[in-house]
């Protein structure tokens, strides 16, 4: 297989794949974060084909033995081998860095603590924020890289006031929601070559280049959560921390018992173990009282979202109280479209939604987008600290 791959990529000048301009000098060193999937592999290959001095880096983020058994994972086991094979076939160096302890401390521990606090975490954001765009970025600088390139589907363009973060060309693959906490300093150094491509074109390029990962399925779910069983991971990280409690209706009626709030998320309907004449949904989780609070669907509607750890990528200074009332669009889930809102300041930052949204969960992100019709530019965002209902 290795000889076949080498023969396929030996004369890359004949291959129907684009050249890319990363905005750094020709021949400059570019470090590419390689997870072992098709996206980061194509990113590395295009950078190499375009004449940059590519160094591929893969982070081992969690235990090899566990990862090898999990399909659709990344950054461990077979995925490391796949990244190495791509680098060998294309002819650029590749390194594997052991970030397991950093990942455990910054991402997995936070994941468990957030669930136990009655919130719903987004570990992919924490991974970008605390590991890939922090520790790996510094490693890329140490390696002499003029830039760090990744396979994320998002665009970086140069605006009148410097680099701007924009939603991806392929809306179905856009990852802007997961990159809202990128700082301006990081954006100066980062590059996202795939932001202009549809996913099917990326796979076509992988095939043209003869990459072994061309048909590899996309990663699914959270990389360290086998089969989406979040509660089992929390219980493994924090043994005995989950405690039983009451399921309580918003009118105060105790309706049953639950095995631990880590088994529930805001907006959940199925698996509550209680029944009335009308459907019930998880409205909120009270970790201090160990209560799962349920109610009718209209009780999920939220008008104001209180935020913490706000990041600003728009023009001007950061998010300050003087911006209260400023128009923008926001996403409160990665799969939802941006909706109209205003910034607010009331003993902390918040956003007021023009129309109420349901299922807004503390621990998730509220990402800011430009208020124009396209909602194209990412303006930053914050972590959801709390909500105020519309009813």
C-alpha atoms as one frame of an Amber mdcrd trajectory, in Angstrom:
protein
   0.000   0.000   0.000   2.800   2.425   0.843   4.463   1.935  -2.552   1.120
   2.438  -4.307   0.496   5.671  -2.443   3.958   6.940  -3.255   3.401   6.273
  -6.946   0.072   8.099  -6.885   1.457  11.265  -5.303   4.889  11.217  -6.909
   3.958  13.666  -9.685   1.625  16.049  -7.884   1.865  18.596 -10.703  -0.561
  16.483 -12.766  -3.171  16.250 -10.027  -6.402  18.237 -10.242  -6.181  19.926
  -6.848  -5.968  23.650  -6.046  -2.952  25.601  -4.890  -3.589  27.665  -1.785
  -2.170  30.952  -0.544  -1.808  31.121   3.226  -0.558  34.691   3.279   2.935
  33.731   4.466   6.139  33.792   2.366   6.610  31.095  -0.251   8.426  28.115
   1.235   7.688  29.183   4.806   7.217  26.506   7.415   3.576  25.740   8.167
   2.647  23.422  11.011  -0.530  21.444  10.299  -2.648  19.885  13.051  -3.436
  16.376  11.783  -6.169  14.382  13.532  -5.976  11.459  11.130  -9.187  12.320
   9.304  -9.746  13.365   5.708 -10.084  17.104   6.449  -6.779  17.651   8.227
  -5.033  15.262   5.813  -6.206  17.278   2.798  -5.193  20.484   4.591  -1.657
  19.166   5.072  -1.474  17.829   1.523  -2.645  21.110  -0.038  -0.173  23.112
   2.037   2.629  20.765   0.960   1.534  20.828  -2.684   1.457  24.639  -2.603
   5.142  24.804  -1.761   5.102  25.341   1.993   7.514  23.558   4.328   4.919
  21.415   6.068   5.363  19.789   9.464   2.465  17.573  10.512   1.655  17.293
  14.213  -0.816  14.873  15.765  -1.835  15.104  19.394  -2.429  11.899  21.320
  -5.279  13.061  23.511  -6.401   9.930  25.312  -5.608   6.255  25.869  -4.613
   4.292  22.780  -6.316   1.059  23.833  -9.683   2.711  24.378  -9.455   4.815
  21.237  -8.595   1.954  18.885 -11.870   0.269  19.764 -13.991   3.360  19.118
 -15.042   4.041  15.550 -15.279   7.627  14.410 -12.877   8.935  17.046  -9.910
  11.216  16.465  -6.448  11.960  17.817  -5.633   8.464  19.078  -5.044   4.855
  18.029  -5.648   4.171  14.346  -6.084   7.873  13.642  -2.473   8.544  14.612
  -1.376   5.809  12.236  -3.507   7.291   9.443  -1.959  10.734   9.920   1.522
   9.218   9.837   0.748   7.323   6.616  -0.436  10.498   4.889   2.706  12.377
   5.924   4.951   9.538   4.755   3.163   9.285   1.410   3.339  13.034   0.772
   6.925  13.298   1.992   6.835  15.723   4.917   7.803  15.157   8.572   5.209
  14.146  11.151   5.341  14.193  14.921   3.081  12.736  17.581   2.887  14.703
  20.827   1.575  13.204  24.046  -1.045  15.668  25.270  -3.029  13.096  27.213
  -2.553  14.693  30.640  -3.266  18.210  29.309  -6.393  16.997  27.552  -7.582
  15.192  30.675  -7.063  18.262  32.862  -8.429  20.909  30.480 -11.227  19.005
  28.750 -12.278  15.762  30.424 -12.207  17.084  33.985 -14.159  20.160  32.911
 -16.632  17.903  31.089 -17.358  15.933  34.261 -17.525  18.969  36.554 -19.875
  20.812  34.187 -22.341  17.924  34.078 -22.213  17.553  37.863 -22.974  21.276
  38.190 -26.194  20.764  36.244 -24.901  22.277  32.989 -24.286  20.827  29.523
 -20.645  21.084  28.365 -19.173  21.422  24.878 -15.793  19.670  25.138 -14.934
  20.365  21.476 -14.847  24.099  22.232 -12.728  23.519  25.334 -10.338  21.368
  23.302  -9.867  24.120  20.708  -9.653  26.783  23.394  -7.398  25.086  25.932
  -5.360  22.584  23.908  -5.239  23.051  20.129  -5.244  26.860  19.949  -3.220
  27.288  23.121  -0.626  24.582  23.752  -0.373  23.351  20.153  -0.148  26.908
  18.854   2.849  27.543  21.096   4.412  24.263  19.941   3.952  25.391  16.326
   5.835  28.594  17.111   8.603  26.573  18.796   8.908  24.514  15.602   9.522
  27.689  13.633   6.122  27.752  11.970   4.964  30.919  10.252   1.386  29.673
  10.735  -0.662  26.832  12.204  -3.148  25.334   9.741  -6.103  23.135  10.699
  -8.842  21.268   8.878 -11.703  23.235  10.425 -14.513  24.392   8.155 -14.349
  28.113   8.736 -12.914  31.062   6.811 -10.278  33.570   7.819 -10.261  36.688
   5.676  -8.350  39.951   5.919 -10.703  42.840   6.587  -9.999  46.565   6.913
  -9.015  46.087  10.567  -7.160  42.795  10.288  -8.134  39.101  10.186 -11.820
  38.263  10.501 -13.493  34.938  11.225 -16.262  34.009   8.791 -18.649  31.098
   8.463 -17.615  28.319   6.088 -18.687  28.184   2.446 -20.279  24.778   3.141
 -23.002  25.692   5.641 -23.629  22.014   6.461 -20.040  21.696   7.725 -19.558
  25.154   9.231 -17.676  24.914  12.549 -17.806  28.555  13.585 -19.916  27.725
  16.653 -17.029  25.684  18.062 -14.403  28.360  17.424 -16.099  31.414  18.951
 -13.506  31.754  21.740 -10.606  32.148  19.306  -8.690  35.290  20.233  -7.443
  37.975  17.870  -3.838  37.028  18.613  -4.559  33.400  17.739  -6.424  34.410
  14.578  -3.314  36.269  13.395  -1.434  32.956  13.392  -4.120  30.436  12.399
  -5.070  29.366   8.877  -8.151  27.420   7.733  -7.617  26.335   4.093 -10.831
  24.282   3.845 -13.212  27.126   4.654 -13.822  27.840   0.972 -14.484  24.210
  -0.029 -17.598  22.023   0.073 -17.019  18.675   1.786 -17.517  16.630  -1.380
 -14.745  18.636  -3.049 -12.415  17.883  -0.120 -13.062  14.168  -0.544 -12.499
  14.479  -4.302  -9.146  16.145  -3.682  -8.204  13.404  -1.223  -8.973  10.827
  -3.881  -6.988  12.715  -6.542  -4.019  12.861  -4.194  -4.291   9.156  -3.407
  -4.655   9.740   0.329  -5.463   6.557   2.236  -8.097   8.419   4.273 -10.096
   9.637   1.249 -13.108   7.468   2.127 -12.677   7.511   5.885 -15.939   8.392
   7.715 -16.146  11.695   9.560 -15.644  11.580  13.313 -18.879  11.301  15.255
 -19.937  12.491  18.709 -17.362  13.414  21.339 -14.034  11.662  20.815 -13.669
  10.305  24.364 -17.336   9.342  24.866 -17.995   5.813  23.536 -21.425   5.474
  21.905 -22.560   8.833  23.278 -22.825   7.534  26.862 -22.013  10.770  28.648
 -23.122   9.714  32.116 -20.852   6.663  32.144 -17.843   8.861  31.336 -18.730
  11.300  34.124 -19.104   8.422  36.586 -15.707   7.055  35.549 -13.997  10.439
  36.012 -15.867  11.277  39.230 -16.779   7.921  40.875 -19.721   8.238  43.232
 -20.253  11.935  42.532 -23.673  11.482  40.923 -26.396  11.462  43.573 -30.081
  10.629  43.317 -32.736  13.259  43.862 -36.277  14.369  43.087 -37.977  15.084
  39.794 -40.014  18.201  40.526 -42.670  19.944  38.442 -42.272  23.715  38.073
 -45.384  24.060  40.271 -43.472  22.375  43.126 -45.054  18.917  42.886 -42.600
  16.051  43.452 -43.235  13.619  40.619 -40.603  10.944  41.120 -36.942  10.154
  41.683 -33.888  10.255  39.426 -30.477   8.493  39.650 -28.447  11.691  39.182
 -28.721  14.953  37.251 -25.877  13.853  34.962 -28.423  11.650  33.162 -30.501
  14.679  32.057 -30.176  17.756  29.852 -32.348  20.827  29.420 -35.011  20.216
  26.782 -35.018  16.440  27.267 -38.405  14.753  26.932 -37.796  11.009  26.718
 -36.620   8.828  29.559 -37.883  11.005  32.395 -39.666   8.144  34.133 -42.684
  10.285  35.014 -45.929  10.785  33.169 -48.894  13.139  33.140 -51.591  13.839
  30.608 -49.334  16.290  28.737 -45.699  15.919  27.595 -43.077  17.057  30.099
 -39.614  18.430  29.391 -36.553  19.092  31.526 -36.730  22.832  32.184 -33.669
  23.181  34.408 -31.275  21.212  36.600 -30.620  22.282  40.183 -27.334  20.692
  41.270 -27.451  22.134  44.794 -30.882  20.635  45.498 -30.212  17.613  43.248
 -33.495  18.354  41.443 -34.548  17.743  37.867 -37.209  20.382  37.234 -39.782
  19.538  34.550 -42.648  21.371  32.923 -44.576  21.943  29.699 -42.799  22.884
  26.483 -43.628  26.586  26.802 -41.620  26.646  30.050 -38.490  26.098  27.941
 -38.846  29.429  26.133 -36.042  31.846  26.990 -35.814  35.601  26.334 -32.587
  36.595  28.109 -29.336  34.609  28.197 -26.773  35.535  30.840 -23.151  35.053
  29.774 -19.683  34.606  31.237 -16.153  34.582  29.775 -17.183  36.650  26.764
 -14.847  36.903  23.756 -15.045  39.688  21.165 -13.746  39.354  17.580 -15.634
  42.264  16.071 -14.223  45.687  15.314 -13.216  48.021  18.107 -12.454  47.126
  21.682 -13.846  44.087  23.477 -17.369  43.632  24.741 -17.910  46.522  27.150
 -20.996  47.826  28.898 -21.223  50.627  26.340 -22.181  48.041  23.716 -25.491
  47.359  25.488 -28.282  47.582  22.956 -26.028  46.735  20.007 -27.687  44.503
  17.409 -26.255  41.097  16.491 -27.339  37.562  15.700 -26.680  34.624  17.997
 -26.546  30.834  17.908 -27.372  28.911  21.066 -26.890  25.466  19.478 -24.486
  24.406  16.750 -27.319  23.037  14.614 -29.570  26.105  14.844 -29.431  29.134
  12.546 -28.416  32.521  13.985 -31.349  34.540  15.361 -31.759  38.262  16.009
 -30.763  39.623  19.426 -29.328  42.589  21.298 -26.403  42.788  23.681 -27.377
  43.688  27.226 -25.538  44.567  30.405 -27.169  44.021  33.784 -24.643  43.049
  36.455 -22.840  41.150  33.700 -23.190  40.536  29.986 -26.298  39.024  28.437
 -28.214  38.879  25.175 -31.906  39.590  24.750 -33.522  37.522  22.002 -36.040
  39.148  19.671 -38.012  35.903  19.692 -37.783  33.348  22.507 -35.745  30.184
  21.991 -36.345  26.857  23.711 -33.892  24.416  25.227 -31.160  26.957  25.986
 -28.836  25.181  28.416 -26.229  26.602  30.809 -22.791  25.318  29.869 -23.440
  25.669  26.143 -22.171  28.564  24.031 -23.965  31.653  22.776 -22.067  32.661
  19.654 -22.282  36.173  18.168 -22.643  36.790  14.432 -22.980  39.936  12.352
 -26.563  41.298  12.278 -26.669  41.535   8.461 -28.854  39.149   6.481 -26.007
  36.696   5.859 -24.903  36.547   9.530 -21.543  35.707   8.020 -18.965  37.193
  10.372 -18.214  35.648  13.761 -18.108  38.422  16.356 -17.266  36.273  19.372
 -19.526  34.862  22.035 -19.724  33.644  25.595 -20.610  30.694  27.774 -24.217
  30.456  28.913 -24.302  31.010  32.659 -28.069  31.214  33.083 -31.359  32.049
  31.421 -34.536  34.002  32.051 -37.720  32.456  30.736 -40.256  34.159  28.508
 -43.262  32.914  30.515
